[in-house]
Amino acid sequence: MEEDKDFLRQDRNYRTLKAFKKAECIYDVTYYFAHRFLTVGDRTIDQMIQAARSGKQNLAEGNIDGV
């Protein structure tokens, strides 16, 4: 039952959420990959990075709205 308390916790520290930590990793890997393996000036770079950034932002905004 201890796990149930953390499932829908009501605090503003979204940076400690497992989902947010994973979203940060996804953003970092996407940023590295896009700049390392795609052609400079390619619109795909911007789209990939924006999508990864949106994932982090949605988690932050959703957590704040939920509190």
Secondary structure, 3 states (H helix, E strand, C coil): CHHHHHHCCCCCCHHHCHHHHHHHHHHHHHHHHHHHHCCCCCHHHHHHHHHHHHHHHHHHHHHHHHC
